[in-house]
Amino acid sequence: MFALDIYMGQQDRNESNIMFYQDKNNYIHLAPLYDFEFSLNNALYSSKFLYDNDLYKFKDINTIKEFISSHERLKYELESYLDINLLEIARKSYNERDLKIPSVIEEHYTSFDHIQKKLIKRIVK
């Protein structure tokens, strides 16, 4: 969840959209993520936190790096987003619905993807 939210710029993860479920073996799992209304917009970042949710707050890149030192899976998950092409995913979604993605949206996704990948590279290096 942290990796996806950091890549997407999610700034609205709270108790209403962090849910867990218990499987038939009584194991507790994070439920599927939803509510990305406040994502894909760098202007929403807080000056106080790089990533803020009700489970954990990362004040800055150093805070994330400290967390990674004891939770290495986060680094692996963040690195996986370096291979994602946000614009291609958006184009595929639009095409499946027979829609044409507006050029202003293409430019936004391209820029956002570039900014978030720079951030992730700073975190994982």
Secondary structure, 3 states (H helix, E strand, C coil): CHHHHHHHCCCCECCCCCCEEECCCCCEEECCCCCCCCCCCHHHCCCCCCEEECCCEECCHHHHHHHHHHCHHHHHHHHHHHHCCHHHHHHHHHHHCCCCCCHHHHHHHHHHHHHHHHHHHHHHC
